[in-house]
Amino acid sequence: MKLNTKMLLYIITTSTIIFSTGIGYITFRYKANALNEAKNTADAYSREYSNIIKASLDNEFGVCRGMTQSLFYYDKIDKQNQDSIHIEIMKNVLLKNNNFIATFLQWDYSKYNPEYKKEHGRRRFIYYKENPLFASKNNNKNIEIKFMEGIVDTSDYDPENPYYIVKNNHKEFIINPYFYSYNNVENMPEEQKTSQDAILETTIIIPIFINNEFHGIAGCDIPLNHFQKIISEIKPYAQSYAFLLGNNGKLVAHPNSKKLGIPIEEILKTESEKYNIIKKIQNGEQFSFLTHDSITNSSVYITFSSIKIANTTTPWSIAIAVPVDIIMQEANIHFYTSIAVGIVGLLFLTFIIWIISKSITKPIIRITKILENLSQGKIDNSFKLEPTSKDEIGEMTLSASTLIEGLIRTSTFAKKIGEGDLNAKYTLLGKDDTLGKSLIDMRKKLKYSNKQIEAKNIELEKLSLVARETDNAIIILNQDAEIEWANEAYEKMFGFSISELKEKYGTNLSNISENPDIEKHIQQCISTKKSVDYITLNTTKQNKKIWVHTILTPILNSKNIITRLIAISSDITEIKLAEQNVKDSIVYASRIQNAILPSQDIFSNYFSDYFVLFKPRDIVSGDFYWAKKVSNFGENTGEHIIFAVADCTGHGVPGAFVSMLGISMLNEIVNRDEITSPSNILEELRILIKNSFKTDNYKTSDGMDISLCAFDVNTKKIQFAGAYNSLLVIKNNNKKLEICSNKEITKKNIRKIDYKPTVLSTINIFPDNNIQLYEIRGNRQPIGKHLRETDFNNYTLQLEKGDKIYLFSDGYPDQFGEQYDQKFQHLRFKQLVIAASKNNFNKQKNILDKNLIKWQGNKEQTDDILVIGIKI
């Protein structure tokens, strides 16, 4: 094969391969860069507009806070003028803020009315604009402001109600967007629009604290339609669009207004499950993904930015969707242009080489040698050639010299960049100088990276300053909990420097911590990738005991991998000492309460067997039992034992006070000669309780539920009266209960209960078939003020030796179980009593106690528990 043919074949083939590879690589990188830059732009837009929306909502919160602050001196205002002043403040705020639909104020009713004793119930005042849609269209002219007030939640307690969420959390709160019509204020808020005049709005709630104590809330209703305009203007690229989401993932603003209020799961069902969108919104995360969009019918990039609203814990989120084909449109144009230019260039190169190859002879050897050196990366000024002729060989020689000069210049530029000179100047060899363009692009990226690093260093300096200035002890650990750094506050709190700490105890958190469960806490933090907090009694370097609360938090990178752990510790010694003082006081109160309870000897002296199962929920109890021996009971002579089981309003310290009052009153009543029956005792007790609490409000529930018996030791007759509480009587051998009372016997007041095994029984016990249980029901009214007060029923029953009776409060039936998350219930309790009754009373008590423990599991005790069983 001739030399010129070989040159033509080899050079053209090699040039084509090199050119194609270079063009492909650069184009691929260009497309990738174009996509990444577009993503960064969309992310920046998302963050920018999230700040705009946050500023809008924060402004509304600011107005509501201002209204709230004007109420701080509530207790300093004359009682008669409080409501009128507060109502005027609400009205002025509503009138001066055109974008507000309503303002409201809700006082905790126990603070509003000191005689009200429930833990729930509130006094509500509301000003609202009637037909706010008409008002907004007419620039709020001729607005009719309406007012409502009332008392709510005095009978029921809803922990999911925003009022009680704010009361329990002591945090500002914003309700998830909802639709509401002000033309019919009796309507409830709707998740979807059900009427033409319904407004998509949200409610801002600010807690009111007076002397560090919760007194109520204030807030406002604001429409969300202005966000629709903001969202419609967000178009970083052609065909891109944005939408706004509430904390629950429902659309607040969208290009298609018909989709407002629709959950994001209905629009992005697959993506919602795949990327866990709802959870990330609620966690306040910024995230993005590529997916197929039904609106643009193309592949889109969707980026989400969190909107942290004021001091709430329920962030919203804004999302921007950008079609990928629009992003890549310019990159594709460059790609096809590069291909076309490359093909033209290759054709032109082929033609030139074909012409030149005909006249190449000896000079080709030197040029080939030079090209071999260049292929090995060797570049030197000595490679330059001087043309010896003006023909094709001369032109080739001149081109080779020019190429070498350009490569040397490009190499010098690359070397300066590598040495850190990012301001080095470079002139492209030509408009198609791909290598030069790549180097310039690389320089831009290096400059940008340096700026990012500088910004991060500034942030790190700020964080370091905060860590040094805080009173909290801070330790930074690696992913294996090895100590890397501690702030000065750590040494102030514990007395150890970081070097002393490592030298004395070791380098791992598990070595230096005195918490017995520290390894468990570390593993939980690492496995769940969530913060863990724990309390430890520590010993300082000076042998001082301090209580420390520590929060161990994982630091995650972009791939959700733990890179560091941070332990922040606070000294809570004063708080723990205060808690102990309060507990000591309550324990002492418990001793006083136990001292006034009757001795159980009165049961053992007059009954063949008995048990008392008494389990206060707190240290002191609102349940109590009472017993007293009397020689004569009204018209009846002979010894009588009067005993009772009572459940007072509340539990803990408030319930204990009422129980002590009840015991005192019962002792006073039975000492009177005119008392002839348990129903008389309850009537007198009701009078004393009502006089003691001195209230005319029939809704006040201060008082007690009680079951009370008077037992004639000689005749074995028992009289019973009850307020809500019942008496259970068990007879053996299927004997009937003899009733001596003139009271009409119906299923409403006395009923027979047959044994049936319950599905949720926790102890497998079964009674004899000849056991029969009777329930004698008390009146459906408490001892205290009641809406419809009637005389208490009095029942006289003839008992026999061996009969068993049971009195109980509602604590046992109302206890929630861990496995089934429901109450034990009264019927299941009675079935358990039947099943356990064949045993002696000590065994019965153990059965009831073990059953309760298994049923309750890890659930907290719901109420005080009291059950008394007696055998005749």
NORMOQUI-V815289 format. One record per backbone hydrogen bond with DSSP energy under -1.0 kcal/mol. NH is the residue of the N-H (numbers start at 0). CO is the residue of the C=O. If there is no record, write none. Layout:
NH,CO + NH,CO
This chain:
5,1 + 6,2 + 7,3 + 8,4 + 9,5 + 10,6 + 11,7 + 12,8 + 13,9 + 14,10 + 15,11 + 16,12 + 17,13 + 18,14 + 19,15 + 20,16 + 21,17 + 22,18 + 23,19 + 24,20 + 25,21 + 26,22 + 27,23 + 28,24 + 29,25 + 30,26 + 31,27 + 32,28 + 33,29 + 34,30 + 35,31 + 36,32 + 37,33 + 38,34 + 39,35 + 40,36 + 41,37 + 42,38 + 43,39 + 44,40 + 45,41 + 46,42 + 47,43 + 48,44 + 49,45 + 50,46 + 51,47 + 52,48 + 53,49 + 54,50 + 55,51 + 56,52 + 57,53 + 58,54 + 59,55 + 60,56 + 61,57 + 62,58 + 63,59 + 64,60 + 65,61 + 66,62 + 67,63 + 68,64 + 69,65 + 70,67 + 71,68 + 73,70 + 75,72 + 76,73 + 80,77 + 81,77 + 84,80 + 85,81 + 86,82 + 87,83 + 88,84 + 89,85 + 90,86 + 91,87 + 92,88 + 93,89 + 94,90 + 95,91 + 99,96 + 100,220 + 101,220 + 102,126 + 103,218 + 104,124 + 105,216 + 106,122 + 107,214 + 108,120 + 110,107 + 111,107 + 112,108 + 115,112 + 121,151 + 122,106 + 123,149 + 124,104 + 125,147 + 126,102 + 127,145 + 128,100 + 129,143 + 134,130 + 135,131 + 136,132 + 137,133 + 138,135 + 139,134 + 140,137 + 145,127 + 147,125 + 149,123 + 151,121 + 160,157 + 164,160 + 165,161 + 166,162 + 167,163 + 168,164 + 169,165 + 172,204 + 174,202 + 177,200 + 178,189 + 179,198 + 186,183 + 189,178 + 197,194 + 198,179 + 200,177 + 201,221 + 203,219 + 204,172 + 205,217 + 207,215 + 209,212 + 214,207 + 215,207 + 216,105 + 217,205 + 218,103 + 219,203 + 220,101 + 221,201 + 223,199 + 226,223 + 227,224 + 229,225 + 230,226 + 231,227 + 232,228 + 233,230 + 239,236 + 240,320 + 242,318 + 243,252 + 244,316 + 245,249 + 248,245 + 250,261 + 251,243 + 252,243 + 258,255 + 259,256 + 260,250 + 261,258 + 263,248 + 265,262 + 267,263 + 271,267 + 272,268 + 273,269 + 274,270 + 279,275 + 280,276 + 281,277 + 282,278 + 283,280 + 284,279 + 286,303 + 288,301 + 290,299 + 292,297 + 296,292 + 299,290 + 300,321 + 301,288 + 302,319 + 303,286 + 304,317 + 306,315 + 311,308 + 315,306 + 316,244 + 317,304 + 318,242 + 319,302 + 320,240 + 321,300 + 323,298 + 326,322 + 327,323 + 331,327 + 332,328 + 333,329 + 334,330 + 335,331 + 336,332 + 337,333 + 338,334 + 339,335 + 340,336 + 341,337 + 342,338 + 343,339 + 344,340 + 345,341 + 346,342 + 347,343 + 348,344 + 349,345 + 350,346 + 351,347 + 352,348 + 353,349 + 354,350 + 355,351 + 356,352 + 358,355 + 364,361 + 366,362 + 367,363 + 368,364 + 369,365 + 370,366 + 371,367 + 372,368 + 373,369 + 374,370 + 376,373 + 377,372 + 382,379 + 383,380 + 394,390 + 395,391 + 396,392 + 397,393 + 398,394 + 399,395 + 400,396 + 401,397 + 402,398 + 403,399 + 404,400 + 405,401 + 406,402 + 407,403 + 408,404 + 409,405 + 410,406 + 411,407 + 412,408 + 413,409 + 414,410 + 415,411 + 416,412 + 417,413 + 418,414 + 419,416 + 420,415 + 421,419 + 423,420 + 432,429 + 433,431 + 436,432 + 437,433 + 438,434 + 439,435 + 440,436 + 441,437 + 442,438 + 443,439 + 444,440 + 445,441 + 446,442 + 447,443 + 448,444 + 449,445 + 450,446 + 451,447 + 452,448 + 453,449 + 454,450 + 455,451 + 456,452 + 457,453 + 458,454 + 459,455 + 460,456 + 461,457 + 462,458 + 463,459 + 464,460 + 465,461 + 466,462 + 467,463 + 468,464 + 469,465 + 472,568 + 474,566 + 475,484 + 476,564 + 477,481 + 480,477 + 482,506 + 483,475 + 484,475 + 486,473 + 491,487 + 492,488 + 493,489 + 494,490 + 500,496 + 501,497 + 502,498 + 503,499 + 504,500 + 508,480 + 510,507 + 511,507 + 512,508 + 517,514 + 520,516 + 521,517 + 522,518 + 523,519 + 524,520 + 525,521 + 526,522 + 527,523 + 528,524 + 531,551 + 533,549 + 535,547 + 537,545 + 539,543 + 540,493 + 542,539 + 545,537 + 547,535 + 548,569 + 549,533 + 550,567 + 551,531 + 552,565 + 554,563 + 556,560 + 559,556 + 562,554 + 563,554 + 564,476 + 565,552 + 566,474 + 567,550 + 568,472 + 569,548 + 571,546 + 575,571 + 576,572 + 577,573 + 578,574 + 579,575 + 580,576 + 581,577 + 582,578 + 583,579 + 584,580 + 585,581 + 586,582 + 587,583 + 588,584 + 589,585 + 590,586 + 591,587 + 592,588 + 593,589 + 594,590 + 595,591 + 601,598 + 603,599 + 604,600 + 606,602 + 607,870 + 610,868 + 612,866 + 614,864 + 623,645 + 625,643 + 627,641 + 629,639 + 632,635 + 635,632 + 639,629 + 640,710 + 641,627 + 642,708 + 643,625 + 644,706 + 645,623 + 646,704 + 647,621 + 648,702 + 655,651 + 656,652 + 657,653 + 658,654 + 659,655 + 660,656 + 661,657 + 662,658 + 663,659 + 664,660 + 665,661 + 666,662 + 667,663 + 668,664 + 669,665 + 671,668 + 680,676 + 681,677 + 682,678 + 683,679 + 684,680 + 685,681 + 686,682 + 687,683 + 688,684 + 689,685 + 690,686 + 691,687 + 692,688 + 693,689 + 699,696 + 703,782 + 704,646 + 705,722 + 706,644 + 707,720 + 708,642 + 709,718 + 710,640 + 711,716 + 712,638 + 715,711 + 717,796 + 718,709 + 719,794 + 720,707 + 722,705 + 723,778 + 724,722 + 726,775 + 727,805 + 728,773 + 729,803 + 730,771 + 733,769 + 734,731 + 739,795 + 740,795 + 748,745 + 749,745 + 750,774 + 752,772 + 760,757 + 764,762 + 770,767 + 771,730 + 772,752 + 773,728 + 774,750 + 775,726 + 776,748 + 778,721 + 780,778 + 782,703 + 783,781 + 794,719 + 796,717 + 797,737 + 798,715 + 802,799 + 803,729 + 804,869 + 805,727 + 806,867 + 808,865 + 813,809 + 814,811 + 816,821 + 817,854 + 820,816 + 823,814 + 824,812 + 828,824 + 829,825 + 830,826 + 831,827 + 832,828 + 833,829 + 834,830 + 835,831 + 836,832 + 838,835 + 843,839 + 844,840 + 845,841 + 846,842 + 847,843 + 848,844 + 849,845 + 850,846 + 851,847 + 852,848 + 853,849 + 854,850 + 855,851 + 856,852 + 858,855 + 864,614 + 866,612 + 867,806 + 868,610 + 869,804 + 870,608 + 871,802
